[in-house]
Structure formats: C-alpha cells, structure tokens
Amino acid sequence: MSALFSANLIWTIVAIAALAINVLALIYIPRGRKPTAAMAWLLLIFLVPFIGVGLYLLIGNFRLPKKRQDEQSRITSMIKEEAGDHVDVEAPRWLQRVAMQNHALTGLPVVGDSSAELIDDYQGSIDAMAAAIDTAKAYVHVEFYIAAWDDTTRGFFAAMERAVQRGVTVRLLADYISSRKIPKSEETFAELDRIGVTWSWMLPFRPFKGQYQRPDLRNHRKLVVVDGAVGFVGSQNLISRDYNAEKNIKRGLMWQELVSRVEGPVVAQVDAVFLSDWLIETGEDLSAVERVPASAVPKPAAGDLHCQMVPSGPAYGTENNLRMFLSLIHGATEKVILTSPYFVPDEAMIYAITTACQRGLDVQLFVSELGDQGMVYHAQRSYYETLLRAGVRIFLYPAPYILHAKHFSIDDDIAVIGSSNMDIRSFSLNSEMSLLVRGESFVAQMREVEQKYRVAGRELTLEEWLREPAKSTFLDGVFRLTSALN
C-alpha cells in the first residue's frame, strides 16, 4: 500500500467521521435545548468536529443524573403536600399569579408575618451569623458554595465550635469543586472535623466512586439557619473578602456583598432548601428531628413582610429563577432596578428588560467596573450597547471592588435577594436560591443600598461606550457566543 493511498484513506475516514458527527449533532443536540444554546453547540461542532464533540460529551448535558432529578421531584411533592397553599390576598393579581407559579414549581408557598434586615458589611454579615449561632440551642444548618477557614471566618468557626460544645448539632454543606480548589482547603475541613461539625460535599465529582455529572454543574447556594428561628440568605460565601487568591490580592480586588437576616415563617423555607440538599447528598432525612414547621416558627414583632423562597437548578425540570425574574419584570409598572455581578442574559431576559424601557419604566442595572472572570466579563459587556440604546441606565461599581451582590427591586414594594446571578449559568447550570419579598419596608432598605452603589460608582453613557476600542468589542462578541454553550 503506497503512502499516498494511506494518506488519502486516512483523510477519507476523517471526513466521513466528521460528516457523521455533524449529522448526529443535528439530530441530538437540539432536543430539549434552547435554540441559541443548540446553535452555539452546532457551530462549535461544525467548525471543529472532534474537539466540539469531545466538549459536548464532557459538558453538554445540562441536567443532573436522573436519580437526582427524581429525588428532587419527590422532595418537591412532599414539600407541596405539607406546606399547602397560601396567597397574599393583598397583592396585585399579577403578583399572586407569580407566587402561584413559584409554588407550582418548588412546592413552597407565600408566607406572611416575616421580617428581613439587609447587611452590606462583609465582615459584619459573617459576625452576625456567628452571633446567631451563639444563640443556638438545638441545631445549626450551614450551606455555602465556598467555605474556608481563614482570618475573616475564624469567628464563625469558633461559634460553631462553641455550639458543638453546648451539645448543639451543627451541619455544613459545601460545594465539592469550588470549596476544594480554595487555598488550604484541607485545613478548612480538618478544622470542621476537629470541632465536631457534621459535614458533607455537595455535587461531588468522583467518577471512580460512581459520583459523576457534568463537572461544572455546581451548588451555588448560601444560607445559615439557627434553630429554625433565624436565617441568613444572600450572595456572600464563607471566605475572606479577597477569596485568598494571589491574583486577587495582586490586583487589590475585594468583594462587595449583600446578605439578608430573616425571621418568621420564611425561615422554615430557607431550612427546607438545606434539608432537601442534605437528604439528596447524604440520604439522611432530618425533617423529623431538625426542622421547625412554618406554623411553629416565632413571629417577629416587626413581621410585616410576605416572603417566598424559590430554589432552582439543574435538578428541576424548569428554570425556576428565570421564570420568576421574567414574570416580575413583565409585571413591573414603575421601575426595575437590577444588581448582578455576572450579567449574561438570554434572549427572553433581554426582551423583558428592554420592553420595560419601552413601556416607560425606570430601568437601572448595577454591575462592576472590572471583572474577575475574563470570559464572563466580556460576554456581559456585549449587551451594554443594546441596553443603553433601549434606555437602561447602567452604573459601574468602582475598582478595586467586585460588586458580587445579587438582588433586584420592582416598583416600591417587591424585591428579590439570593445567590442567583442574571446569567445563563445561574438560570440553567447552578443550584440557586432566591428570596421573593413583598413589603415597602424591605424595599426601602434596598433603595438605600442601591443609592450607595450610585454614590460610589459612576454612570456609563452610550457616548462613552461607543468609544470602546474595536479589539475589546471583538472579544465581547466572541465570548458572548461561548456563553450560550449550556
């Protein structure tokens, strides 16, 4: 066999294989996937078939394994059956419908008689959690995307140790990949073992132990619950403000967060998220021993808020957070004020936001002036011109801070705070939690926080944006395409 014949044979086999990959991709990739995501995958595979199909096999499945999905469905049905239904009869009809939608998807209804206090001081929020843990008499539930034992969190760990010494059961969940890649992570979990905290990984990626799913499907939730009476939710991880990363320290980066301390019946819903995750990860059902029903949670004196917790993620069949966000924006009548560190919306979100401007609403977006994740930062910037031309006011939070808070407000009496960014990853790939709050007193607190952002930062104008260099806008467009690969 001649060398020329061998070479031609190899190229023929490669061409046939590439054609087969393209045909199979056209058949399988669009199934159950958004057109934009399907097109992005198909484009990648058509351009570089073998690399594209390799990436698709690695990260192309945007759902968790069926066993986890089935368990989440079972838990949601249990929650719905026990919690019953409640409608905030004072709310506008459209908002009642949003609450009904959330209830149908998650099993958690609206509850009243709750209170919420915003904390925008980084160390102050961790100290507040530690202080609450010091009051624990029965149990403490802790869940973080990233948990680290360092100078910032040392007081939190000390509070957990004191609780264990008092006979309190302390449990902690941490995301497997994100918490393990933090510097000195071994020391963190050795310290948890030393002080007697019962802990488990979330979404462990250990193929040789039969624990496998798409590696970048992560549990991004952050919460603390003490005795079912006090809870904390928000954007902040349990780690130093610079994330103990050399690259952040060199750039002087510091994270700016927002956390809410909640009391009243809504705490039972925060706890339901933890209990569900603990059951799925460990197989241990704590509902009979470490749970306070919403009806038994003490009502705070200033409990004038109606609240609803909305968990979301790849274990659900729907994008619960995205559906709620869209419904709220479409229902707004006066203003929409958004804060998201990673703003990479899908088409439906862009249309909702720009349509709000066309309806004459005051629409504002707070983002960071600089980014800590290059690809996401450029993808986010690719939307600025569209938003500015539509009338959205964009405010840039100044360096060296990364505005990592995740919240938004609708009109003067509706707000959402939690762990969810307004990006495709948070909508489809991450397990998130978002707290819907109705009450003018809470939104007034959020307005104060938003004003701090305005004072600290500056407004980006369309004229300024149009002066951006072509190199930057080229990168923005390229990474916008890659953001759809989910």
C-alpha positions in Angstrom: 0.0 0.0 0.0 1.5 3.3 -1.1 2.0 6.2 1.3 -0.3 8.4 -0.9 -3.1 5.8 -0.8 -2.7 5.5 3.0 -2.9 9.3 3.4 -6.0 9.5 1.2 -7.6 6.7 3.1 -7.0 8.4 6.4 -8.4 11.7 5.2 -11.4 9.9 3.8 -12.1 8.2 7.1 -11.7 11.5 8.9 -14.0 13.3 6.5 -16.7 10.6 6.8 -16.3 10.7 10.6 -16.7 14.5 10.7 -19.8 14.3 8.5 -21.3 11.6 10.7 -20.6 13.8 13.8 -22.3 16.7 12.1 -25.4 14.7 11.2 -25.7 13.1 14.6 -25.3 16.6 16.2 -28.2 17.9 14.1 -30.3 15.1 15.3 -29.5 15.0 19.0 -28.3 18.4 20.2 -31.5 20.5 19.5 -33.6 18.1 21.6 -34.9 19.8 24.7 -32.4 22.6 24.4 -32.9 26.4 23.7 -32.3 27.3 20.1 -29.5 29.7 21.0 -27.7 27.1 23.0 -28.2 24.4 20.3 -26.9 26.8 17.6 -23.8 27.6 19.7 -23.0 23.8 20.1 -23.7 23.1 16.5 -21.4 25.9 15.3 -18.6 24.7 17.5 -19.0 21.1 16.3 -19.3 22.1 12.6 -16.1 24.2 12.9 -14.0 21.8 15.0 -15.9 18.5 14.9 -13.7 16.3 17.1 -12.9 19.0 19.7 -16.5 20.1 19.7 -18.0 16.6 20.2 -15.4 15.9 22.9 -16.5 19.1 24.8 -20.2 18.2 24.2 -19.7 14.7 25.7 -17.9 16.3 28.7 -20.2 19.3 29.5 -23.1 19.0 27.0 -25.7 17.5 29.5 -27.1 20.4 31.4 -29.2 18.3 33.7 -28.2 16.3 36.8 -28.4 12.5 36.7 -32.0 11.2 36.5 -31.7 9.7 40.1 -31.1 13.2 41.5 -33.9 14.7 39.4 -36.3 12.1 40.6 -35.3 12.6 44.2 -35.8 16.4 43.8 -39.2 15.8 42.3 -40.2 13.5 45.2 -39.0 16.1 47.8 -40.8 18.9 46.0 -44.0 16.9 46.1 -43.6 16.3 49.8 -43.0 19.9 50.5 -46.0 20.9 48.4 -48.3 18.4 50.2 -47.2 19.5 53.7 -46.9 23.2 53.1 -50.3 23.6 51.5 -51.1 26.8 49.6 -51.3 30.5 50.6 -51.9 33.5 48.5 -51.1 37.1 49.6 -54.7 38.4 49.1 -53.4 42.0 49.4 -51.0 41.6 46.5 -52.0 42.7 42.9 -53.5 39.8 40.9 -50.4 39.6 38.6 -48.1 39.1 41.6 -50.4 36.5 43.1 -50.0 34.6 39.8 -46.2 34.8 40.1 -46.4 33.4 43.6 -48.7 30.6 42.4 -46.2 29.8 39.6 -43.3 29.6 42.2 -45.4 27.4 44.4 -46.2 25.1 41.5 -42.6 24.7 40.6 -41.0 24.4 44.1 -43.8 23.4 46.5 -43.1 26.5 48.7 -46.0 28.9 49.1 -46.0 32.6 50.1 -45.8 33.1 53.9 -46.5 36.2 55.9 -45.5 37.6 59.3 -41.8 37.6 58.5 -39.1 40.2 58.8 -35.8 40.8 56.9 -32.8 43.0 57.5 -30.2 43.8 54.9 -26.5 43.6 55.8 -24.0 45.1 53.3 -20.9 45.0 55.5 -18.7 42.0 54.6 -17.2 41.2 58.0 -20.4 42.4 59.6 -22.6 39.8 57.9 -20.2 37.0 59.0 -20.1 38.3 62.5 -24.0 38.5 62.5 -24.2 34.8 61.5 -21.7 33.9 64.2 -23.7 35.8 66.8 -26.8 33.9 65.8 -25.0 30.6 66.1 -24.0 31.6 69.6 -27.8 31.6 70.5 -28.4 28.1 69.1 -29.9 25.5 71.4 -30.9 22.7 69.1 -29.3 22.8 65.6 -27.4 24.9 63.1 -27.6 24.4 59.4 -24.9 25.9 57.2 -24.6 25.7 53.4 -22.1 27.6 51.2 -20.8 27.3 47.7 -17.4 28.1 49.1 -16.4 27.6 52.7 -12.9 28.4 54.1 -11.3 28.8 57.4 -9.3 32.0 57.4 -8.8 35.2 59.4 -12.2 36.5 58.1 -14.2 33.4 59.0 -12.3 32.4 62.2 -15.0 33.8 64.4 -17.7 31.9 62.5 -15.8 28.6 63.0 -15.3 29.5 66.7 -19.1 30.0 67.1 -19.7 26.6 65.5 -17.2 25.0 67.9 -18.9 26.6 70.9 -22.3 25.4 69.7 -21.0 21.8 69.4 -19.5 22.1 72.9 -23.0 23.1 74.2 -24.5 19.9 72.6 -25.9 21.6 69.5 -25.8 19.7 66.3 -24.0 21.6 63.6 -24.2 20.5 60.0 -22.5 22.0 57.0 -22.7 21.5 53.2 -20.1 22.8 50.8 -19.8 22.6 47.0 -17.2 19.9 46.2 -15.2 21.5 43.4 -15.4 25.2 44.4 -14.5 24.7 48.1 -11.7 22.2 47.3 -9.9 24.5 44.9 -9.6 27.2 47.5 -6.0 27.5 49.0 -5.5 25.4 52.1 -8.9 23.7 51.7 -7.6 20.6 53.5 -7.1 22.7 56.6 -10.7 24.0 56.5 -12.3 20.6 56.5 -9.8 19.2 59.0 -10.9 22.1 61.3 -14.5 21.1 60.8 -13.6 17.6 61.8 -11.7 18.8 64.8 -14.5 20.9 66.2 -17.1 18.2 65.6 -19.2 19.7 62.7 -21.0 17.1 60.7 -20.4 18.0 57.0 -20.8 16.7 53.5 -19.9 17.7 50.0 -22.5 19.0 47.5 -22.4 17.6 44.0 -19.1 15.6 44.5 -17.3 14.8 41.3 -15.7 11.4 41.9 -16.2 9.2 38.8 -14.4 6.2 40.3 -16.8 6.2 43.2 -19.9 6.4 40.9 -20.4 10.1 41.6 -20.4 11.7 38.2 -22.3 14.5 36.5 -21.3 17.4 34.2 -18.3 18.8 36.2 -19.4 22.5 36.0 -22.9 21.8 37.4 -22.4 23.3 40.9 -24.4 24.1 44.0 -24.1 27.9 44.4 -26.4 28.4 47.4 -25.5 30.3 50.5 -27.5 30.0 53.8 -27.4 29.7 57.5 -30.3 28.6 59.7 -30.3 28.6 63.6 -32.9 26.5 65.4 -35.4 27.2 62.6 -35.9 30.7 64.1 -33.3 32.8 62.4 -31.9 32.5 58.8 -29.4 34.2 56.5 -29.5 34.2 52.7 -27.6 36.2 50.1 -24.6 36.4 47.8 -21.8 36.0 50.3 -19.5 33.0 50.6 -17.8 31.9 53.8 -14.3 33.2 52.9 -12.0 36.2 53.0 -13.1 39.2 51.0 -10.3 38.6 48.5 -11.0 34.9 48.3 -7.5 34.2 49.5 -6.4 34.2 45.8 -3.0 35.6 44.9 -4.3 37.0 41.6 -7.0 38.9 43.6 -4.5 40.1 46.2 -2.2 41.4 43.5 -5.0 43.4 41.8 -6.3 44.5 45.2 -9.7 43.0 44.5 -12.3 42.9 47.2 -15.8 41.5 47.0 -18.9 43.6 47.9 -21.9 41.5 49.1 -25.4 41.8 50.3 -27.0 39.4 52.9 -30.4 39.3 54.5 -31.1 38.2 58.0 -34.7 36.8 58.1 -37.0 35.8 60.9 -40.5 34.4 61.0 -42.2 31.6 59.0 -39.9 32.2 56.0 -37.1 30.7 57.9 -38.8 27.3 57.6 -38.5 27.7 53.8 -34.8 28.6 54.0 -34.4 25.4 56.1 -36.3 23.4 53.6 -33.7 24.2 51.0 -30.9 22.9 53.3 -32.9 19.8 54.4 -33.5 18.9 50.7 -29.9 19.3 49.8 -28.8 17.3 52.9 -31.2 14.5 52.0 -30.1 14.3 48.4 -26.3 14.4 49.3 -26.3 12.1 52.3 -29.6 10.1 52.1 -30.4 11.2 55.6 -33.8 12.7 56.3 -33.6 15.2 59.1 -37.2 16.5 58.8 -38.4 14.7 61.9 -35.5 15.8 64.2 -34.1 19.1 62.9 -37.0 21.1 61.5 -39.4 23.7 62.8 -42.6 23.9 60.7 -43.5 27.3 59.4 -46.6 27.4 61.7 -44.4 26.9 64.7 -41.7 29.5 63.9 -42.0 32.5 66.3 -43.4 35.6 64.5 -41.2 38.7 64.9 -42.7 41.9 66.3 -41.9 43.7 63.0 -43.0 40.9 60.8 -44.9 42.8 58.1 -43.4 41.0 55.1 -44.7 38.3 52.7 -41.9 36.1 51.5 -41.4 33.1 49.3 -38.2 31.1 48.8 -37.6 29.9 45.2 -34.9 27.2 44.8 -33.8 26.4 41.3 -31.2 24.4 39.5 -30.5 21.5 37.1 -32.3 19.0 39.4 -35.6 20.8 38.4 -37.2 20.4 35.0 -37.7 24.1 34.7 -35.6 27.2 35.2 -37.5 28.4 38.3 -35.4 31.5 38.9 -35.5 32.7 35.3 -39.3 32.2 35.1 -39.8 34.3 38.3 -37.4 37.0 37.2 -39.2 37.4 33.8 -42.7 37.4 35.4 -41.7 40.1 37.9 -40.1 42.3 35.2 -43.1 42.0 33.0 -45.4 42.9 35.9 -43.5 46.0 36.9 -45.3 49.3 36.5 -42.8 52.0 37.6 -39.2 50.8 38.0 -36.9 47.8 37.7 -33.5 48.0 39.4 -31.1 45.1 38.8 -27.8 44.2 40.5 -25.8 41.3 39.2 -22.1 40.7 39.1 -22.3 38.4 36.1 -25.0 39.7 33.7 -25.2 37.4 30.7 -29.0 37.2 30.0 -30.8 35.0 27.5 -33.0 36.5 24.8 -36.1 36.4 26.9 -34.4 38.4 29.7 -33.1 41.0 27.2 -36.5 41.4 25.7 -38.1 41.7 29.1 -35.7 44.4 30.2 -35.8 46.4 27.0 -39.5 46.1 26.8 -39.8 47.6 30.3 -37.9 50.6 29.0 -40.3 50.9 26.0 -43.2 50.8 28.5 -41.8 54.0 30.1 -40.3 52.3 33.2 -37.2 53.5 35.0 -34.8 50.6 34.5 -31.3 50.6 36.1 -28.5 48.0 36.1 -25.6 47.9 38.6 -22.5 45.9 37.6 -18.8 46.1 38.4 -16.5 48.3 36.5 -14.0 45.5 36.2 -14.4 41.7 36.2 -12.8 38.8 37.9 -13.7 36.3 35.2 -12.5 37.4 31.8 -14.8 35.4 29.6 -17.9 36.3 31.6 -16.8 39.9 31.8 -16.5 40.2 28.0 -19.8 38.4 27.4 -21.5 40.8 29.8 -20.1 43.9 28.0 -21.6 42.7 24.7 -25.0 43.6 25.9 -24.3 47.1 27.0 -25.0 48.9 23.7 -28.4 47.2 23.3 -29.3 48.1 26.9 -28.1 51.7 26.6 -29.9 52.3 23.3 -33.1 50.9 24.9 -32.8 53.4 27.8 -31.4 51.3 30.6 -29.2 53.3 32.9 -26.0 51.3 33.7 -24.0 52.1 36.8 -20.4 50.8 37.2 -19.3 49.9 40.7 -15.7 51.1 41.1 -12.5 49.2 41.2 -10.9 47.5 43.2 -14.3 46.2 44.3 -16.2 43.4 42.6 -19.9 44.0 43.2 -20.9 40.4 43.9 -24.4 41.2 45.4 -27.3 39.6 43.6 -30.7 41.3 44.0 -33.3 43.4 42.3 -36.3 45.5 43.1 -39.6 46.1 41.4 -41.6 49.2 41.9 -41.6 50.2 45.6 -42.8 47.0 47.3 -41.2 43.9 45.6 -37.7 42.7 45.9 -35.6 39.6 45.3 -32.3 38.7 47.0 -30.3 35.5 46.9 -27.5 33.6 45.3 -28.6 33.8 41.6 -26.8 35.9 39.1 -28.7 37.1 36.0 -26.8 34.9 33.7 -27.3 31.7 31.7 -25.2 29.7 34.2 -27.4 30.6 37.1 -30.5 30.0 35.1 -29.6 26.6 33.9 -26.4 25.1 35.4 -26.2 26.2 39.1 -28.4 25.2 42.0 -29.5 28.6 43.3 -31.9 30.1 45.8 -33.8 33.4 45.5 -36.0 35.0 48.2 -39.0 36.9 46.9 -40.1 39.6 49.4 -43.2 41.8 49.3 -43.1 44.8 51.6 -42.3 48.5 51.3 -40.1 48.5 54.4 -37.8 45.9 52.9 -37.6 47.7 49.5 -36.8 50.9 51.4 -33.7 49.2 52.8 -32.8 48.0 49.3 -33.2 51.5 48.0 -30.6 52.7 50.5 -28.2 50.0 49.3 -28.8 51.0 45.7 -28.1 54.6 46.4 -24.8 53.7 48.0 -23.9 52.0 44.7 -24.7 55.2 42.7 -22.7 57.4 45.1 -19.7 55.0 45.0 -19.7 54.4 41.2 -20.4 56.2 38.0 -23.0 56.0 35.2 -21.9 54.6 31.8 -23.3 56.6 28.9 -23.9 55.4 25.3 -21.5 58.1 24.1 -18.7 56.7 26.3 -19.5 53.1 25.3 -19.4 53.9 21.6 -15.7 55.0 22.0 -14.7 51.5 23.2 -11.8 50.1 21.0 -12.6 47.6 18.4 -10.4 44.9 20.0 -12.5 45.0 23.1 -15.8 44.8 21.3 -14.5 41.9 19.2 -13.7 39.9 22.3 -17.1 40.8 23.8 -18.8 39.3 20.8 -16.7 36.2 20.7 -17.3 35.4 24.4 -21.0 36.2 24.0 -21.2 33.3 21.6 -19.4 30.9 24.0 -21.7 31.9 26.9 -24.6 30.0 25.2 -22.8 26.7 25.4 -25.0 25.2 28.1 
